[in-house]
Amino acid sequence: MKIDLTETTSSKINQALVSARRSIGTPAIGMVLTLVVVTDEENAYDALRAASDSSREHPSRIIAVIKRVSKSPRARRDARLDAEIRVGSDAGSGETVVLRLHGELANHAQSVVLPLLLPDAPVVVWWPEDAPADPARDPLGALAQRRITDTYSAEHPLDELSVRAATYRPGDTDLAWTRITPWRSMLAAALDQQPAQVVSATVEGESDNPSCELLAMWLADRLGVPVERTLSGGPGLTAVRLETRNGVIVLDRPDGSLATLCMAGQPDRAVALKRRETAELLAEELRRLDPDNIYEATVKFGVERLGGPTEPSSVGSGQKRPEPAGSAAPAAKKAAAKKAASK
C-alpha cells in the first residue's frame, strides 16, 4: 500500500501510518529499529532498495530524508513537507516513509524526523552519498546510536579516510570497512592454520579504493609490521601477501568473485570471496549497534603512515603458490650445483 501526502506534517504522517497498518490487518508494530536514510533524488531509488532488502533481516521503519534545495530565493522561503508512505509488500518487512523537504525546512530535518522515530528502539542513520564531515555532530546523526557512511562514494576517498579518523565518535562506521570483513576473516583463519610470525605484508587493489587502505592499515596496526600498498586494475581489492617465517601466504582474487589461498606446504584452495551488494553490507552493520573498536583503531592508524601506493610487483593475478620456507628457486639450485662441481 502506498499513500501520498502533500504539504503535510509529522503528526499527519503518524496518523496515516496507523491507518495504513489497520487497513492491511497488521496493527502491531514488530520492528526492531529506525533506519534514517539521508540521500538525494538521484540516489534515492538505489538507497531505498538496499534498505528495504536489509529490512528482511532487520524489520525496521525506514525514513528516507530527501532535501529538495530550491534555486530561487522565494522558493527557499516557502517551507513544505511532502511524504510518501509504504506499508505491506511495498515496504519489505517493515514500513517506509519518504520525506521530501522543500525550502527552509531542509535545514531542520531533525525536527521532522524526531516525531517519526520508533519509541524505545535504536536509531541508525545512513548517508549513501555526501556524508557530513562530522556525522556525530550532524543534527540527524545526533539522534542515532549508529552512523553509517561510505568513503568509497566520496570524491577523494583517501582524503575522506583522514576526515573520518579526525572526527571519529563511538558509533561511527564505514561501508568501506564492512567490505573487507570476509578478507579479514580469511586471513585470520589462514594464520590460525599456519601460526607463524609475519614479517611484512602487501595489499594490492585499485587506486583510490578506501577498502584497500583500510585492510592495509588493519594489518599494520594488528601485526605491527610494514605493509606495502600496490596498485592493480581491480576490481576492488585483488590480493594480499603475508611474508612469514614459515613461508608466504597469498590470498589472490583477480576476478572479484573466486579467490585462491596459497600457503607453503599446502595445496592451493579456491575460496568464495565475491563482492557483496550494498544491502548485504548494510544488513551486516545493522547486526551490531555497539562501538566498533577495531574499526576505530584501524582508521586512526593513519593512511599517511602507509606511504603512497606503488605499481604491483609479485602480487596479483596469476600469482603462483609460494615455495616452502628454506627452499631455493630452480635457477638458484642449478647455479649452486654448478658452483659446487667446479670446486
Salt bridges, closest charged atoms under 4 A:
GLU41 OE2 - ARG68 NH1 3.09
GLU41 OE2 - ARG100 NE 2.71
GLU57 OE2 - HIS58 NE2 3.44
GLU57 OE2 - ARG287 NE 2.65
ASP82 OD2 - ARG80 NH2 2.95
ASP82 OD2 - HIS102 NE2 3.19
GLU84 OE2 - ARG86 NE 2.74
GLU95 OE1 - ARG21 NH1 3.18
GLU95 OE2 - ARG61 NH2 2.63
GLU104 OE2 - HIS108 NE2 3.67
ASP134 OD2 - ARG137 NE 3.61
ASP134 OD2 - ARG169 NH2 3.81
ASP150 OD2 - ARG179 NH2 2.96
GLU160 OE2 - ARG164 NH2 2.72
ASP172 OD1 - ARG147 NE 2.60
GLU213 OE2 - ARG229 NE 2.72
GLU243 OE2 - ARG241 NE 2.72
ASP268 OD1 - ARG321 NE 3.78
GLU280 OE2 - LYS274 NZ 3.25
GLU284 OE1 - ARG276 NH1 2.70
GLU285 OE1 - ARG146 NH2 2.92
ASP290 OD2 - ARG288 NH2 3.08
GLU296 OE2 - LYS300 NZ 3.10
